[in-house]
Amino acid sequence: MNFEKYEENNIQFDSGRKITNSTLKWVHIAISNAKTNFLGIYHKIDGENLRDYLDEFCYKLNRRYFGKKLFERIIVAVASSSCIIAD
């Protein structure tokens, strides 16, 4: 899948090996994990739902250390959200 047409901003800069290994290390790991997640779980991604897949990945990534508090946080989020009715 070609992600270039879905990019909103594309920032490019030259960097040396030291900066790449130290500064961008976790960016590369996150991108690698996202690609593995998409290819391992969904197998085929269409462009129409790409934003939903990325949102789900970010949601999981941001909550990976919640542990035992995750269930309570989900209950609070559901209780405080407005009702959404699917068509």
C-alpha positions in Angstrom: 0.0 0.0 0.0 1.3 3.5 -0.9 0.9 5.8 2.2 2.2 8.9 0.4 -1.2 10.1 -0.8 -2.5 9.9 2.8 0.3 12.1 4.3 -0.7 15.5 5.4 2.8 16.8 6.2 6.1 15.3 4.9 9.2 16.7 6.7 12.5 15.6 5.4 16.0 16.5 6.7 19.4 15.0 6.5 20.9 13.5 9.6 23.9 11.6 10.5 24.1 8.0 11.9 24.4 9.3 15.5 21.3 11.5 15.4 19.3 8.8 13.6 20.2 6.1 16.1 19.5 8.3 19.1 16.7 10.7 18.2 14.7 8.7 15.8 15.1 5.3 17.4 11.6 5.2 18.9 10.0 6.6 15.8 11.4 3.7 13.8 10.3 1.2 16.4 6.7 2.7 16.5 6.5 2.6 12.7 7.8 -1.0 12.6 5.3 -2.0 15.3 2.4 -0.3 13.4 3.4 -2.1 10.1 3.6 -5.5 11.9 0.3 -4.9 13.6 -1.5 -4.0 10.4 0.0 -6.8 8.4 -0.4 -9.4 11.2 -4.0 -8.6 12.2 -5.8 -7.0 9.3 -3.8 -8.6 6.3 -5.5 -6.1 3.9 -6.0 -2.4 4.6 -8.0 -0.2 2.3 -7.3 3.5 2.1 -10.9 4.4 3.2 -10.3 3.1 6.7 -6.6 3.9 7.1 -7.3 6.7 9.6 -9.3 4.3 11.8 -6.5 1.7 11.8 -3.9 4.4 12.8 -6.2 5.7 15.5 -6.6 2.3 17.0 -2.8 1.7 16.9 -2.2 5.1 18.6 -4.9 4.3 21.2 -3.2 1.0 22.1 0.3 2.5 22.0 -0.7 5.3 24.4 -2.3 2.8 26.9 0.3 0.0 26.8 1.4 0.7 30.4 -2.0 1.2 32.1 -2.0 -2.4 33.3 -4.5 -3.0 36.0 -5.9 0.5 35.7 -7.0 0.0 32.1 -10.5 -1.5 33.0 -11.3 1.4 35.4 -10.2 4.0 32.8 -12.4 2.4 30.1 -15.4 2.4 32.5 -14.9 6.1 33.2 -14.5 6.9 29.5 -17.6 5.0 28.6 -19.7 6.5 31.4 -18.6 10.1 30.5 -19.1 9.8 26.8 -22.2 10.7 24.8 -24.3 8.0 23.3 -23.5 7.1 19.7 -26.1 5.2 17.7 -24.9 3.4 14.6 -27.0 3.4 11.5 
